[in-house]
Amino acid sequence: MRNFPCATCRDPFLRGNRVEAATDLPGNVPVRDSKDLHGPALVFPAAGWSAFVSAVKGAAL
């Protein structure tokens, strides 16, 4: 799996849960473990990632 640079990374849940998501790639959101910066990234479609984050923040998951 390709290792994406994290130019614009953030913790999507704002709780320090060791997940970083790069938000600067059109259409895709690579997500990685912030403790393993050279490890692989999982890539999700932007719409799917946004729906997942919204569901978690809304306690639907």
DRENDO-1510 file (C-alpha; in Angstrom, 1 decimal, always signed):
<recs>
REC; n; res; u; v; w
REC; 1; MET; +0.0; +0.0; +0.0 .
REC; 2; ARG; +1.3; +3.5; -0.8 .
REC; 3; ASN; +2.5; +5.6; +2.0 .
REC; 4; PHE; +1.0; +9.1; +1.7 .
REC; 5; PRO; +2.7; +12.2; +3.0 .
REC; 6; CYS; +0.4; +13.9; +5.5 .
REC; 7; ALA; +0.6; +17.5; +4.4 .
REC; 8; THR; -2.7; +18.4; +6.0 .
REC; 9; CYS; -3.3; +15.9; +8.8 .
REC; 10; ARG; -5.7; +16.0; +11.7 .
REC; 11; ASP; -7.2; +13.9; +14.3 .
REC; 12; PRO; -10.8; +13.6; +13.0 .
REC; 13; PHE; -12.3; +12.9; +16.4 .
REC; 14; LEU; -10.2; +15.6; +18.2 .
REC; 15; ARG; -9.6; +13.2; +21.1 .
REC; 16; GLY; -6.0; +12.1; +20.5 .
REC; 17; ASN; -7.1; +8.6; +19.3 .
REC; 18; ARG; -3.9; +8.1; +17.3 .
REC; 19; VAL; -5.5; +8.4; +13.9 .
REC; 20; GLU; -4.5; +11.0; +11.3 .
REC; 21; ALA; -6.4; +11.7; +8.1 .
REC; 22; ALA; -4.9; +13.7; +5.2 .
REC; 23; THR; -7.5; +16.1; +3.9 .
REC; 24; ASP; -5.7; +17.5; +0.9 .
REC; 25; LEU; -6.1; +14.8; -1.7 .
REC; 26; PRO; -9.2; +15.3; -3.9 .
REC; 27; GLY; -11.7; +12.5; -3.7 .
REC; 28; ASN; -9.7; +10.3; -1.3 .
REC; 29; VAL; -8.8; +10.4; +2.4 .
REC; 30; PRO; -5.7; +8.4; +3.4 .
REC; 31; VAL; -5.8; +7.4; +7.1 .
REC; 32; ARG; -2.9; +6.2; +9.2 .
REC; 33; ASP; -1.8; +5.4; +12.7 .
REC; 34; SER; -0.1; +8.5; +14.0 .
REC; 35; LYS; +2.3; +6.4; +16.0 .
REC; 36; ASP; +3.6; +4.7; +12.8 .
REC; 37; LEU; +4.3; +7.6; +10.5 .
REC; 38; HIS; +6.1; +5.4; +8.0 .
REC; 39; GLY; +3.5; +2.7; +8.0 .
REC; 40; PRO; +0.8; +2.1; +5.4 .
REC; 41; ALA; -2.2; +4.2; +5.0 .
REC; 42; LEU; -5.8; +3.0; +4.4 .
REC; 43; VAL; -7.4; +5.1; +1.6 .
REC; 44; PHE; -11.2; +5.8; +1.8 .
REC; 45; PRO; -13.4; +7.7; -0.6 .
REC; 46; ALA; -13.9; +11.2; +0.8 .
REC; 47; ALA; -17.7; +10.9; +1.0 .
REC; 48; GLY; -17.4; +7.6; +2.9 .
REC; 49; TRP; -14.9; +8.9; +5.3 .
REC; 50; SER; -17.0; +12.0; +6.0 .
REC; 51; ALA; -20.1; +9.9; +6.7 .
REC; 52; PHE; -18.1; +7.6; +9.0 .
REC; 53; VAL; -16.7; +10.6; +11.0 .
REC; 54; SER; -20.1; +12.2; +11.2 .
REC; 55; ALA; -21.6; +8.9; +12.5 .
REC; 56; VAL; -18.9; +8.5; +15.2 .
REC; 57; LYS; -19.2; +12.1; +16.3 .
REC; 58; GLY; -23.0; +11.8; +16.5 .
REC; 59; ALA; -22.7; +8.6; +18.6 .
REC; 60; ALA; -24.4; +6.5; +15.9 .
REC; 61; LEU; -21.6; +4.0; +15.9 .
</recs>
